[in-house]
Amino acid sequence: MSSLQIGLTLFGAMLVLMALRVPIAIAMFVPGAVGYVALAGWLPLLAHLKGAVYGRVSVYDLSVIPLFMLMGAFAVHGGLSKALFDFANAVLGRFKGGMAMAGVLACAAFGSISGSTVATTATIAQVAYPEMRRIHYSGRLATASLAVGGTMGVLLPPSVTLLVYAILTEQNITKMFLAAYVPALLAAIGYVIAIAVYVRWKPEHAPEVQPASAGEVGRAALRVWPILGIFLAVFGGIYGGVFTPTEGAAIGTVLTFVAAVASGQLSRAGVLEAIRSTASTSGMIFLIFIGADMINAALALSQLPNQLADIVAHAQIPPVAVMAAIMIFYVILGCVMDEMSMILLTVPVIFPVIMGLDFFGLGPTDKALWFGILILTVCAIGMIFPPVGLNVYIMNGLAKNVPMTETYKGVVPFLVTDFLRLALLIAFPGIALWLVHRLT
């Protein structure tokens, strides 16, 4: 077999193992190790492993991931999610479908603290879903709006997926954060519009409006000030150059812990569970890192990424068409793979292809930031896209009385806004880069 055939074979073997529900880290590591031996031999493999594993887990920049995850865990166990939802609901309750809109915006706000899509979806849904059903929202609209709102954790800083992309492609984390805000704002606006249109088309899926009094809005606003203060302290300090993203994550973790303790809702058991869940999830992420490094090393030996980049560069295909095809590939991949695995596996292969093409005269840094936002957008779509859609499964676990098919029907209007936003981001890179150019 040629090196290229070996590369294609090990990539196919990895997909087969994933389809068989083998843990993702193992599904990537085993074919990678076998391919490395076939291409270079046992001794080079052992020499590679001797330094590769330590080299990966000892990277200082990666410490930002468990820190932001611990910050989010303290927020979850400290009851900060309910304050966010109550405030959003108090403001938007005057509109038909307002509680569904509040769920989306609460997910966006909580995602900017937790950095985890799964944590955002599960946490806000536990608060919002019972309340929505109590006042007679349909199961379809309630589960779909919360599943979709949770996907904003992919885009909004400190998204773990965003951090991983920035580290893999050696991009400035602060600039990556800035590039995400406008697309995330467009996502929130699109979802709110989708809900507004849906409840006018299907008015029976949402109850009549229940506006809150000015006093209720004021009391709800008072309960969210610690969250706003943490956000301004952490991200204001990062963007202002006062401290690095890693230092900001550490400061945010301490501030969130203090706010959670002050709220009286963070128990000793909650602290231990926050630490345990952070350690468990961090361990899983780093194992996926190691597995992805192994298979990417084997693919590099097979010259598959270079040959793919060469084929695309010499093909008579417009670069925008190449980008659209890559986005379709990511949507399909997102149906069977989680976003972290997608990023770790595909970026080392596809990133050189993108950097070798000319998109609207963008420089290397702008191109890398823009591509990152596109990937994160598609990852978010994959989390609600049939037949898998991780967030849909999470909602199904929390709302067992609502058939999964109902939730999938409910996410269709949101998917329409997602694909429109993706098309806009592809056609107009300045949407993602505007804030970067203004503030750096």
N, C-alpha and C positions, 0 to 999 in steps of 0.2 A: 504493500500500500504506500502511496505517496504521502508526504507530510500533510498535504491539504486534505486528502481523504481521511487520514487519522483525525485531523481537527474536526471535520464534519461528523465523523463517527462518534467521537467522545461527546460532542455537543448533543447529538441525538440520544446517546445513552443517558445523559443527564436528564433530558426531558422525559424519557421513559421512567427513570427512577422517581422523578417528581410525580408522574402520573400514578405510580404505584404507592404513593404516600410515604416514600422514604423521607426522613427529615432532610430539609433543604440543604443544610450544611454538608451532610454526608453525600447527598445526591450530586453535589458539585465537587466535593473533595475526591471521591473514589474515581470517577472517570478522569478527573484531572491528573491524579497520581498515576493511573494506568497509562494515560496518554503520554505523560512525561517520561515514564520508563520506556515506552515504545519509541519515543523520539530521541531520547538522550541516554537512557540507561539508569540502573539502580543507584550507582554512586553519585551521579549528578543530582538525582532526586533527593538523596539524603543530605547532600551538601546544600541544596536549595532549602530544604525544610529546616536545617539547622539555624539558618539566619532569618528565614522568611517569617516564621511565626512570631519570634521575638520582635522582629522589625515592625510587624503590624501592630501588635498589642502595646508596644512601648511608644507609639507616636503620641506626642503631647497633645496635639490638636484633638485627638479622639476623646480625651477626657471630658470634652464639652458635652458629649452624648449622655453619659450616665448622670452628669450634673443637672442638665436640663430635664432629664427623665425623673430624677428625684424631686426636682422643683414641682413638676406636674403631679407626682404622686402625693406630695404634701398638700397640694391644692385639692386633689380628689378627696383625700381623707379629712381635710379641714373644712369641708362644706362650702367652699367658695363657689362651686358650680350653681348651687341653688340661688345664691344672691345674684349671680349674673342672669339667670333665667327670670327671676322675679322682676328685676329691673327692666329687662327687654320686654317682658309681657306687660308691665305697667305702662310702658311707652307705646307699644303697638297694639294693645288690646282694643283700641278704638276702631281698628280696621277689621273687616271680615277676613278671617284667616290669620288674624294677628298673632294668635298663640303659635301657629306653625312658623310664622315669620320670626317670632321671638326665639323659637327653638333654633332656627338657623343662625341668627345673630349671636345667641348665647354660645352655640358651638364655635363660631368664629372667635369670640372673645376668649373662651376657655382654651381653644386651640393655640392662641397666642401665648398661653402660659404653660400648657402641658407639653406641647411639641409632639404629641402622639395622637394619631387619628383614632386608633382603637379606644384609647382612654377617653378621648373627647366624646365619641359616639356613645359609649357605654355610660359615662357619667351623666351627661346631659339628658340622655334618654331615660335614665332611672328617675330623674326629677320631673321631666316634662311629659313623658308618655302617659303616666297615670292621670295627670291633671288634664291632658287633652282628651282622653277617653271619658273622663268624668263629666265634661261639659259637652260631650257628644260630637267630637271630631270622628270622622270615619277612620277605621283601621288603616285604610290605604294611604290617606293623606298624612296621618300621624306618623306612621312608620317610615314612609318615604321621605318626608321632610327632615326627620331626624337623622336618617341614614345618610342623606345627601349633605346635610349641614356638617356632619362629622368629617366628611372628606376634606373640609377646609384645613384640617390639621396637617395635611400634606404640604400645603402651600405656605401657610402662615408661620413666620419665625416664632419659636425656635424649632421648626419641623426637623425631626431626626433625619428624615429622608433628604431634606434640603442640605443639612449639615454633611451627610455622607457624600452627596454629589460634589459639594464644594471641596471636600478633602480629597476625593478621588481625582478630580480634575485640577487640583491645585489653584483654586480660585479664592479670592478674598471673601471670607465669610460675611463680613459686614456688607459688602456690595451685593452678595447673594441675597442677604436679608432684604436689602432695599429693593432689589429687582422683583421681589415676591409681592410687595404690598399692593401695587395697583392691580395686577391680575387677581389677587385675592379679593380686593374691593369689587372688581367687576363680577367675580363669582357670586359674592353676597347679593349684589344688586340684581343679578340675573335670577337667583333663586327666589328672592322676594317677589320679583315681577312674575315668575312662573306660578308662585302660590296665588298671587292676586288674580291672575288670568284664570287659573284652575277653579278657584272658588266662585268665580262668576259664571264659568261654563258648567260647573257641577256644584251649585249652591248647597245641595243636601249633604255635602261632605264636610261642611264647617257650620258651627252654630252662628246665631246672630251675635253682633258685637257686644262686648261687655267692657265699656271704657272704665278705666280706673280714675279715681279722684286725684286732684292735685296733691293732696296729703299723702296718698298711697304712693304716688310717683316719687315724692320727696323722700319718704321713708325708705323706699327701695334704692334710691340713689345714694343715700347715706351708707347703705350696707356694701356698696361696691367700691367705695373709695380706696380701701386697702389694695384691691386688685389693680386699680388704675395707678396707684402710687408705685406698686412693684413694677408694672410695665414701664412707666416713665423712668424709674430709677435704672432698671436694667438696660433697656434698649436706648434710652437717652444717653446713658453713659457709654454704651458701645458705639453709637453713631457719632457721639461727640468726641470720641477718642480718649475718654477718661480712662477706660480700661479695655482689655481685649475681650473677645467673645467668651473665652474660657473663664476669665475673671468675672465677667458679667453673669455667667451661669452660676458660679459659686455664690456671688452676692445675691442673686435672685433666689437661690435655694434657701439661704439663711433668712431672707426677708419673708419668703412664703411660709417657712416654718414658724417664724415669729407671729405672722398674721393668723396662721391656722391655730396656733396655741392660744392667741388672744381671743379668737372666736369662741373658744371653749368646746370646740367639736373635734379636736385632734387628741385622741386618747393615746395612752402608751401602746396599746395594741395597734392603733392606727400608724404610729411611728414605725413600729417593727414591721408591719405589713408593707409600708411604703418602701422601707429599706430592702425587704425581701423581694418585692416585685421588681424594684429597680435593678437589683443584683441579678435576678433571674433573666430579665429581659436584656440587660446589657450582655450577659454571658451568651445568650442566644445570638445577639447581633454580632458579637466578636467571633463566634464560631462560624457564622455565615460569612464574615469577612475572610476568615482563614480558608474556608471552602472555595469562595469566589477567587481568592488569590491563587489557589492551586489550579483551578481550571483555566483561569486567565493566563497563568504562566505556561500551561500546556498549549493553549491556543496561540500564544505568542511564538512558541517554538515551531508550531505548525505553519506559521506565517499567514494564517487565515485572516486576521485583522488587516494586515498590510495588503494582501491580495484583494480583499473586499474593497478597501479604500482605493486601490489602483483601478479596479473594475469600474467603480462608481465615478471616479475622476475622469476616466476616458470614455465613459458612455455619453451618448448625445442626449442627455436628459437634463431638463432645467433643474437647478438646485432646489427650487421651491417644490417641484414634483418629488424629488428625492426626500425632502423633509416630510411631505405629506405621506409618502409611503412608509417612512420610518414611524410616523405617528400611528398609522393604521396597524403596523406591526406591534407597537406597544399596547394598543387597545386589545388586540387579540391575545398577546402575552399576559396582559393583566387579568384575563378571564381565568387563568390557571395558576398564576404566580403572584405572591405578595410584592408590594412596591419595593421593599428593601432588597429582596433577591433580584428583582428586575434591574435595579440601579447597579448593584455590585457586579452582576453578570454581564450586562450589555454595554454599560458605559465604556469600559476599557476597549471594547471592540468597535463600537459605533462612533465614539468621540473623535478618533482620528479621521474618520470619513467626513464628519461634519466640518472639522477644522481645515480640511483640504479643499472645501468648496467655497465659492464666493456667494454670500447672501447679502444683497443690497449694499455691498461695499463695507460691511461691518468689519471692525478690527478683531483680532483674536480674543481679547477679553470680552468685548461686547457680544461676540458670537457665542462664547462659552456660557455667559450669563443667560442669554436669550434661549439657548438650547436647554439649559437646566430648567428654566421656567416651563418650557414646552413639555419636557419629560414629566415634571411634577404635575402639570395639568392633566396629562394623560394617565398618570398613576392614580389621580383622584377619580377620573372617569372609570378606570378599571375596578375601583372599589365598590361601584354600584352597578356595573355592567353585567348583564346575564352572560353565561349561566352561573357564575360563581358570585362575584361581588361580596367581598368580605364584610362590608358594612351592612349589607342586607342580611347576611347570616347572623351578625351580631344583634340586629333588631329582631330577627325571628326568634332568637334565644330569649330576648326580653319580652316579646309580645307573642307568646305561643298561641294565642287565640286568633291571630291574624295569619291567614295563609301566605306563604312566601310569594305566590303568584300575584297576590294583591299588592304587595310592596313593589314588585317588579313593574306592575302596571303604573303604580304611583310615581316611580322614578323617571318614566318616559319624558314628561314635560321638562324635568330638570336636565336630562341628557341632551335635549334639544338646545337648551341655553349653554350647556357645556361645549357642545360641538361648534356652536356659533362663536363662543369666546375663543376656542382653540383656533378657528379659522382667522379670527381677527388678530390673534397673537402671531400667527405665522405670516400673515400679510403685512402687519405693521409692528416690527420689532421694537419700535420706539415706545410702545405701550409699556413694555417691561423695563426698558432702559431709561425712561424719562426721569424717574426719581434718582436713579444712580448718577446720572449726569448733573442733576441739580444739587445734590448733597455731597458729592465727592470731588 
